[in-house]
Amino acid sequence: MPRPLWAGAISFGLVTIPVKIVSATEDHDVHFHRVHLADMGRVRTRKVCEIDGEVVSQDEIGKGYEIAKDQTVPVTDEELEQMPLPTAKAIEIAAFVDADSIDPVRISDSYYLAADGQVAAKPYTLLRKALERSSKVAVAKFQWHGRERLGLLRIREGAIVLHSMKWPDEVRNPDDVAAPREVEVGEEEIEQALQLAERMTIEDLSGFHDEYREALEDIIAAKAEGKPLPAPAEDGTQEKGEVVDLMAALNASVKAAKESRGEDGEDATVHEMRPSKKTARKTPAKKTAASKTTASKKPAKKTATKKRSAS
């Protein structure tokens, strides 16, 4: 089991469940050091006091809150731990809500809650089964890293998961974001988009992996072994300013999705595409055929001319 990050209890009415918080995720990112390129020496960040210019050690550093210019109030860790909060060492369940009512934008980090000792086994199992048999999730308050947070408790494969959540006033109003101007979207386009979504539907996300990290590891391995770097991938992005025929792109995407699944892609186009104005202006097929006939007669005229000149 990973190292516990926090120890306390779930407060569920009059029920207390001793638990430990364990991170539910792992960091697989490739981390770089900052180095001096001339000699590859490490470049580190020094913590310097702005007043005396001296380098300060970690045990000399504390917390302070600036209440006015040139006036800072020190706050110690002991003072923070002794604040009169019921959530200081407890994950206090405040309510239950329908799982579908939670806006995913508000969900942040995720943690597993492990039962802490045998005394926690029965109440832990009780809460887990209650959540499993309902379509609801528990909303809780808890203290984490020096502040009170809002949390969400749900079940994942037999374990209680704690999701840290944003407070309602921490989520920005989408109206503040510049939205694109209103445009007309046809029913045919919507239906094709729905068909594309259906063709791209999968059972789970287990097949996804971090291709950037794998490519980065290949580059590091090649440099470490003195080998040539892997060839760069072709840029498949669309050229800037290129106008896209949305229906044609959707039809092609549906066809490609069907072919990738081994299905026949012939019936990918549900709606017949209306020809564009440029297509309507093209020379009809009859004229093309006539031009081919005329072209085939031209060599005969030239031959006849050569015979008269020869005579």
C-alpha positions as CSV (number, residue, x, y, z in Angstrom):
1,M,0.0,0.0,0.0
2,P,1.3,3.5,-0.8
3,R,2.3,5.7,2.1
4,P,-0.8,7.3,3.8
5,L,-1.1,11.1,3.4
6,W,-3.6,11.7,6.2
7,A,-5.2,9.9,9.1
8,G,-8.5,10.7,10.6
9,A,-12.1,9.4,10.4
10,I,-15.3,9.6,8.4
11,S,-18.1,11.2,10.4
12,F,-21.4,9.7,9.2
13,G,-24.1,10.9,11.6
14,L,-23.2,9.2,14.9
15,V,-21.0,6.6,13.1
16,T,-17.2,7.2,13.1
17,I,-15.0,5.3,10.7
18,P,-11.3,5.5,11.2
19,V,-9.6,5.9,7.8
20,K,-6.3,6.8,6.0
21,I,-6.1,8.8,2.9
22,V,-4.0,7.2,0.1
23,S,-3.4,8.9,-3.3
24,A,-5.5,7.2,-6.0
25,T,-3.2,8.2,-8.8
26,E,0.5,8.0,-9.7
27,D,2.8,10.5,-11.4
28,H,4.5,9.0,-14.5
29,D,5.7,12.2,-16.0
30,V,9.3,12.6,-17.0
31,H,10.9,15.2,-14.7
32,F,13.9,17.3,-15.8
33,H,16.5,19.0,-13.7
34,R,17.6,22.6,-14.4
35,V,21.3,22.4,-15.4
36,H,24.1,24.7,-16.5
37,L,24.5,23.8,-20.2
38,A,28.2,24.5,-20.1
39,D,29.1,21.8,-17.6
40,M,25.7,20.1,-16.8
41,G,25.9,21.2,-13.2
42,R,22.6,21.4,-11.3
43,V,21.0,24.8,-11.0
44,R,19.0,25.1,-7.8
45,T,16.6,27.6,-6.4
46,R,17.9,29.5,-3.4
47,K,15.6,30.9,-0.8
48,V,16.8,34.4,0.0
49,C,15.4,36.9,2.5
50,E,14.5,40.1,0.7
51,I,15.6,42.3,3.7
52,D,19.1,41.0,4.6
53,G,19.8,39.1,1.3
54,E,20.8,36.0,3.3
55,V,20.0,32.5,2.1
56,V,17.5,31.0,4.5
57,S,17.3,27.3,5.5
58,Q,13.9,25.4,5.5
59,D,13.6,25.4,9.3
60,E,13.8,29.2,9.3
61,I,10.9,29.6,6.9
62,G,7.3,30.0,8.1
63,K,3.9,31.3,7.0
64,G,2.9,34.9,6.9
65,Y,-0.2,36.8,5.7
66,E,0.2,40.4,4.5
67,I,-2.7,42.4,5.9
68,A,-1.3,45.8,4.7
69,K,1.8,47.1,2.9
70,D,4.9,46.4,5.0
71,Q,2.7,44.6,7.6
72,T,2.7,40.8,7.7
73,V,1.2,38.6,10.4
74,P,3.0,35.3,11.1
75,V,0.9,32.2,11.4
76,T,2.3,28.9,12.7
77,D,1.4,25.4,11.8
78,E,0.4,24.7,15.4
79,E,-2.1,27.6,15.2
80,L,-3.6,26.2,12.1
81,E,-3.9,22.7,13.6
82,Q,-5.6,24.1,16.7
83,M,-8.3,26.0,14.8
84,P,-11.8,25.2,16.1
85,L,-13.0,23.2,13.1
86,P,-14.9,20.0,13.3
87,T,-13.2,18.9,10.1
88,A,-9.7,19.2,11.4
89,K,-9.3,15.4,11.7
90,A,-12.6,14.2,10.2
91,I,-14.2,13.9,6.8
92,E,-17.6,15.0,7.9
93,I,-20.5,13.8,5.6
94,A,-22.9,16.7,5.3
95,A,-25.4,15.5,2.7
96,F,-26.1,13.0,-0.1
97,V,-26.9,14.0,-3.7
98,D,-27.6,12.3,-7.0
99,A,-24.4,11.4,-8.7
100,D,-25.6,13.0,-12.0
101,S,-26.0,16.4,-10.3
102,I,-22.3,16.8,-9.8
103,D,-20.6,19.1,-12.3
104,P,-17.3,17.4,-13.4
105,V,-15.7,20.8,-13.5
106,R,-15.7,20.9,-9.7
107,I,-13.9,17.6,-9.2
108,S,-10.2,17.9,-8.5
109,D,-7.7,15.4,-7.0
110,S,-8.8,11.8,-6.1
111,Y,-7.8,9.7,-3.1
112,Y,-8.6,6.2,-1.7
113,L,-9.9,5.9,1.8
114,A,-8.5,2.8,3.5
115,A,-10.1,1.4,6.6
116,D,-7.7,2.1,9.5
117,G,-7.7,-1.0,11.7
118,Q,-10.2,-3.8,12.4
119,V,-12.5,-1.4,14.3
120,A,-13.2,0.4,11.1
121,A,-14.0,-2.7,9.0
122,K,-17.8,-2.9,9.8
123,P,-18.7,0.8,9.6
124,Y,-16.5,1.1,6.4
125,T,-18.3,-1.8,4.8
126,L,-21.7,-0.4,5.9
127,L,-21.1,3.0,4.2
128,R,-19.6,1.3,1.1
129,K,-22.7,-0.9,0.7
130,A,-25.1,2.0,1.3
131,L,-23.4,4.0,-1.5
132,E,-23.3,1.0,-3.8
133,R,-27.0,0.3,-3.5
134,S,-28.0,3.9,-4.2
135,S,-27.5,6.3,-7.1
136,K,-26.2,8.9,-4.7
137,V,-22.8,10.2,-3.6
138,A,-21.9,11.7,-0.3
139,V,-20.8,15.3,0.0
140,A,-18.3,16.0,2.8
141,K,-16.2,18.7,4.3
142,F,-12.6,18.1,5.4
143,Q,-9.4,20.0,6.2
144,W,-6.5,19.5,3.8
145,H,-3.2,21.3,3.5
146,G,-4.2,24.2,5.7
147,R,-7.7,24.9,4.4
148,E,-11.2,23.4,4.6
149,R,-12.3,21.7,1.4
150,L,-15.4,20.2,-0.1
151,G,-15.3,16.5,-0.9
152,L,-17.2,13.9,-2.7
153,L,-17.4,10.2,-1.6
154,R,-18.2,7.5,-4.1
155,I,-17.4,3.8,-4.6
156,R,-14.8,2.5,-7.1
157,E,-14.3,-1.3,-7.3
158,G,-15.1,-1.9,-3.6
159,A,-13.1,1.1,-2.2
160,I,-14.4,4.4,-1.0
161,V,-12.9,7.2,-3.1
162,L,-12.6,10.8,-1.9
163,H,-12.7,13.5,-4.6
164,S,-11.5,16.9,-3.6
165,M,-14.0,19.5,-5.1
166,K,-14.0,23.2,-5.8
167,W,-16.3,25.4,-3.8
168,P,-19.3,26.8,-5.7
169,D,-17.7,30.3,-5.8
170,E,-14.4,28.9,-7.2
171,V,-16.0,27.8,-10.5
172,R,-16.0,30.6,-13.1
173,N,-19.2,31.5,-14.9
174,P,-19.1,30.2,-18.5
175,D,-20.8,33.4,-19.5
176,D,-17.5,35.2,-18.8
177,V,-15.8,33.2,-21.5
178,A,-15.8,34.6,-25.0
179,A,-18.2,32.3,-26.9
180,P,-18.3,31.9,-30.7
181,R,-20.9,33.8,-32.5
182,E,-24.2,32.0,-33.2
183,V,-24.0,29.8,-36.3
184,E,-26.6,27.7,-38.1
185,V,-26.0,23.9,-37.8
186,G,-28.2,21.7,-40.0
187,E,-30.0,18.5,-38.8
188,E,-27.9,16.4,-41.3
189,E,-24.7,17.7,-39.6
190,I,-26.0,16.9,-36.2
191,E,-27.1,13.4,-37.2
192,Q,-23.7,12.7,-38.8
193,A,-21.9,13.9,-35.6
194,L,-24.1,11.6,-33.5
195,Q,-23.3,8.7,-35.9
196,L,-19.6,9.5,-35.6
197,A,-19.8,9.5,-31.8
198,E,-21.6,6.2,-31.9
199,R,-18.9,4.6,-34.1
200,M,-16.2,5.9,-31.7
201,T,-17.9,4.6,-28.5
202,I,-15.7,2.2,-26.5
203,E,-16.2,0.1,-23.4
204,D,-13.4,1.6,-21.3
205,L,-10.3,3.8,-21.4
206,S,-7.8,1.0,-20.5
207,G,-6.2,1.1,-24.0
208,F,-5.1,4.8,-23.7
209,H,-1.5,5.5,-22.9
210,D,0.8,8.5,-22.8
211,E,2.5,8.6,-26.2
212,Y,4.3,11.8,-25.4
213,R,6.0,10.3,-22.4
214,E,7.0,7.2,-24.4
215,A,8.4,9.3,-27.2
216,L,10.3,11.5,-24.7
217,E,11.8,8.3,-23.0
218,D,12.9,7.2,-26.5
219,I,14.7,10.5,-27.0
220,I,16.4,10.3,-23.6
221,A,17.5,6.7,-24.2
222,A,18.9,7.6,-27.6
223,K,20.9,10.5,-26.3
224,A,22.2,8.5,-23.4
225,E,23.4,5.7,-25.7
226,G,24.8,8.2,-28.3
227,K,22.3,7.0,-31.0
228,P,20.5,9.1,-33.6
229,L,17.3,10.6,-32.4
230,P,14.0,9.1,-33.6
231,A,12.6,10.6,-36.7
232,P,10.0,13.3,-36.0
233,A,6.4,12.5,-36.7
234,E,4.7,13.9,-39.8
235,D,2.7,17.0,-39.0
236,G,-0.9,16.0,-39.7
237,T,-2.4,19.3,-38.7
238,Q,-4.5,21.2,-41.1
239,E,-3.0,24.3,-42.7
240,K,-4.0,27.6,-41.3
241,G,-6.8,29.2,-43.1
242,E,-8.0,26.1,-44.9
243,V,-11.8,26.0,-45.2
244,V,-13.3,22.7,-44.2
245,D,-16.5,21.2,-45.7
246,L,-18.1,20.1,-42.4
247,M,-20.4,17.5,-43.9
248,A,-17.7,16.0,-46.0
249,A,-15.4,15.8,-43.0
250,L,-18.0,14.1,-40.9
251,N,-18.8,11.6,-43.6
252,A,-15.1,10.8,-44.0
253,S,-14.7,10.5,-40.3
254,V,-17.7,8.1,-40.0
255,K,-16.3,6.0,-42.9
256,A,-12.8,5.9,-41.3
257,A,-14.3,4.9,-37.9
258,K,-16.2,2.0,-39.5
259,E,-13.2,0.8,-41.5
260,S,-11.0,0.9,-38.3
261,R,-13.5,-1.6,-36.8
262,G,-13.4,-3.9,-39.8
263,E,-16.9,-2.8,-40.9
264,D,-17.9,-2.1,-44.5
265,G,-17.5,1.6,-45.0
266,E,-19.7,1.9,-48.1
267,D,-22.8,3.0,-46.3
268,A,-21.0,5.5,-44.1
269,T,-22.7,8.5,-45.8
270,V,-26.2,8.7,-44.5
271,H,-27.3,11.8,-46.4
272,E,-26.5,12.6,-50.0
273,M,-24.2,15.6,-50.3
274,R,-25.6,18.5,-52.3
275,P,-23.1,19.6,-55.0
276,S,-21.4,22.9,-54.4
277,K,-21.7,25.8,-56.9
278,K,-18.2,25.0,-58.3
279,T,-19.3,21.4,-59.0
280,A,-22.4,22.6,-60.8
281,R,-20.3,24.8,-63.1
282,K,-18.2,21.9,-64.4
283,T,-18.6,20.8,-68.1
284,P,-21.3,18.2,-68.5
285,A,-20.3,14.6,-69.3
286,K,-21.7,14.8,-72.8
287,K,-19.5,17.8,-73.7
288,T,-16.5,16.0,-72.4
289,A,-17.3,13.0,-74.5
290,A,-17.8,15.2,-77.5
291,S,-14.5,16.9,-76.9
292,K,-12.8,13.5,-76.8
293,T,-14.3,12.7,-80.2
294,T,-13.2,16.0,-81.6
295,A,-9.7,15.4,-80.2
296,S,-9.6,12.0,-81.9
297,K,-10.4,13.6,-85.3
298,K,-7.7,16.2,-85.2
299,P,-4.8,13.9,-86.1
300,A,-6.7,12.8,-89.3
301,K,-6.9,16.4,-90.4
302,K,-3.2,16.9,-89.9
303,T,-2.5,13.7,-91.9
304,A,-4.6,14.9,-94.7
305,T,-2.8,18.2,-94.8
306,K,0.5,16.4,-95.0
307,K,-0.6,14.4,-98.0
308,R,-1.7,17.5,-99.9
309,S,1.6,19.2,-99.3
310,A,3.4,16.0,-100.4
311,S,1.5,16.0,-103.6
